[in-house]
Amino acid sequence: MKLYYMPGVCSLADHIVLEWIGQPYQIEEVPRTELRSPEYLKLNPDGVVPVLVDDDGWVLTENIAILHYLADRFPAAGLDGDGTPRSRAEVNRWLGFLNSDVHPAFKPLFRPERFIADTARHAELQDTARAKLRSYFERLDNQLANRDWLTGTRSIADPYLFVAQRWAKAKAVDLGGLDQLERFALRMRADAGVKAAMQAEGI
């Protein structure tokens, strides 16, 4: 398997899961300038990462699809709940929240010009985004109360949360007082698979 990635973006979640699975894989960094190249667009017409190319050449895009595929292909890793429908649904619930609510809420912080052309209003836009993200992270902090992992057991949702936390700190989102999230981040940073993925990406 080969994962196409950019350092520190959402593909880091897939990279961590590949480490947790413990099976052979390769990575290839995609420079931002190459995202729209004809070669890369053959892999992903949207010109984004991640992309996973399986051993037989099958190409899979979309972060959540890749995360679920890896969990399904390597069930012994136990990264998609405890095997019951409700446990899997909980993983889906929090993956959906991270992908559909939390991740898009960062977009004004990364690219405010895509929302408002007037640069004088960018600060207001970004303050609103930070406030929304604060409310989302409060919900995630509450979910982590009395839990080591987001859904109780380690799952494919946890690396996605870890990535979002890194973005929050980089973009000055207020995480003050969210002690469960800080505890979670410390656990993730101490994890051997997380360390290996981050070292490989140079972050």
C-alpha positions in Angstrom: 0.0 0.0 0.0 1.1 3.5 -0.7 -0.3 6.7 1.0 0.0 10.0 -0.8 0.1 12.7 1.8 1.1 16.3 2.8 2.8 16.9 6.2 0.4 17.6 9.0 -2.9 17.8 7.0 -5.8 15.3 7.4 -3.8 12.5 5.8 -1.8 12.3 9.0 -4.7 10.4 10.5 -4.4 7.7 7.8 -0.6 7.7 8.3 -1.1 7.0 12.0 -3.6 4.3 11.4 -1.2 2.6 9.0 1.4 2.6 11.8 -1.1 1.2 14.3 -2.0 -1.6 11.9 1.7 -2.6 11.6 1.6 -3.9 8.0 4.1 -2.8 5.3 3.3 0.4 3.5 4.9 3.2 1.6 4.4 7.0 1.7 4.9 9.6 -0.9 4.8 13.3 -0.1 2.8 15.4 -2.6 4.2 19.0 -2.9 1.5 21.5 -2.9 2.7 22.6 -6.4 2.0 19.1 -7.7 -1.6 18.7 -6.5 -2.9 20.0 -9.9 -0.3 18.1 -12.0 -1.7 15.7 -14.7 0.0 12.8 -13.0 -1.6 13.4 -9.6 -5.0 14.3 -11.0 -5.1 10.8 -12.5 -5.0 9.5 -8.9 -7.4 12.1 -7.5 -9.3 14.4 -9.9 -10.0 16.7 -6.9 -6.3 17.4 -6.5 -6.2 16.8 -2.7 -4.7 14.3 -0.3 -5.0 11.7 1.0 -4.9 9.0 -1.7 -4.3 5.3 -0.9 -3.1 3.0 -3.6 -3.5 -0.6 -2.7 -1.1 -3.4 -3.6 -3.1 -4.3 -6.7 -3.2 -0.7 -8.0 -6.7 0.1 -6.7 -7.0 3.8 -5.8 -9.1 5.1 -2.9 -9.7 8.7 -2.1 -11.6 10.5 0.7 -10.2 10.5 4.2 -13.0 8.7 6.0 -13.3 6.1 3.2 -9.5 5.3 3.6 -9.8 5.1 7.4 -12.7 2.7 7.2 -11.1 0.6 4.5 -7.9 0.2 6.6 -9.9 -0.8 9.6 -12.0 -3.3 7.6 -9.0 -4.8 5.8 -7.1 -5.3 9.0 -9.7 -6.2 11.6 -7.2 -7.7 14.0 -6.0 -4.1 14.7 -9.3 -3.5 16.4 -9.7 0.1 15.2 -13.4 0.2 14.4 -15.1 -0.5 17.7 -15.5 -3.8 19.6 -17.2 -5.6 16.8 -20.8 -4.7 17.7 -23.0 -2.6 15.5 -23.4 0.1 18.2 -19.7 0.3 18.8 -19.1 0.8 15.1 -21.9 3.3 15.0 -20.1 5.3 17.8 -16.9 5.4 15.7 -19.0 6.6 12.7 -20.7 9.2 14.9 -17.5 10.9 15.9 -15.7 10.5 12.6 -18.7 12.2 11.0 -18.6 15.0 13.5 -14.9 15.5 12.9 -15.2 15.3 9.2 -18.5 17.2 8.6 -18.4 19.8 11.4 -14.9 20.3 12.9 -12.8 20.0 9.8 -14.8 22.5 7.7 -14.9 25.0 10.5 -11.1 25.4 10.1 -11.4 26.6 6.5 -11.8 30.3 7.3 -8.7 30.1 9.4 -6.7 28.6 6.6 -8.1 30.4 3.6 -10.3 33.4 4.6 -10.2 34.9 1.1 -12.3 32.1 -0.1 -15.2 33.3 2.1 -14.7 37.1 2.1 -12.8 39.2 -0.4 -12.5 42.2 1.9 -9.3 41.6 3.9 -10.5 44.1 6.5 -13.2 41.6 7.5 -11.0 38.5 7.7 -10.2 39.0 11.5 -14.0 39.0 12.3 -14.6 36.0 10.1 -11.7 34.1 11.8 -12.9 35.1 15.3 -16.3 33.6 14.5 -14.6 30.4 13.3 -12.6 30.2 16.5 -15.7 30.6 18.6 -17.4 27.8 16.7 -14.4 25.6 17.0 -14.2 26.2 20.8 -17.8 25.0 21.1 -16.9 21.9 19.1 -13.8 21.1 21.2 -15.8 21.6 24.4 -18.1 18.8 23.1 -15.1 16.6 22.3 -13.7 17.3 25.8 -16.9 16.2 27.4 -16.9 13.0 25.3 -13.4 12.2 26.6 -14.4 12.4 30.3 -13.7 9.0 31.9 -12.3 7.7 28.6 -8.8 7.3 27.3 -10.1 7.3 23.7 -12.9 9.1 21.9 -15.2 6.1 21.7 -13.9 4.2 24.7 -11.4 2.0 22.8 -8.7 3.1 20.4 -10.2 3.7 16.9 -9.8 5.3 13.6 -11.5 8.4 15.0 -8.7 9.2 17.4 -6.0 10.2 14.9 -8.5 12.6 13.2 -9.1 14.3 16.5 -5.4 14.5 17.1 -4.9 16.2 13.8 -7.7 18.7 14.6 -6.1 19.5 17.9 -2.8 20.3 16.2 -4.6 22.7 13.8 -6.4 24.3 16.7 -3.2 25.1 18.5 -1.5 26.3 15.3 -4.5 28.6 14.6 -4.9 30.0 18.1 -8.2 28.3 18.9 -8.8 28.6 22.6 -8.5 25.2 24.2 -7.9 26.5 27.7 -9.5 24.4 30.5 -10.2 21.5 28.2 -8.2 19.1 30.3 -9.5 15.9 28.8 -8.4 17.0 25.4 -4.9 17.9 26.8 -4.7 14.5 28.4 -5.7 12.8 25.1 -3.1 14.8 23.2 -0.4 13.8 25.6 -1.3 10.2 25.2 -1.3 10.5 21.4 2.1 12.2 21.4 3.6 9.5 23.5 2.3 6.7 21.2 5.0 4.9 19.2 2.9 4.9 16.0 2.1 8.6 16.3 5.7 9.4 16.9 6.8 7.3 13.8 4.2 9.0 11.5 5.1 12.5 12.7 8.8 11.8 12.4 8.3 10.5 8.8 6.4 13.7 7.9 9.0 15.9 9.5 6.5 17.6 11.9 
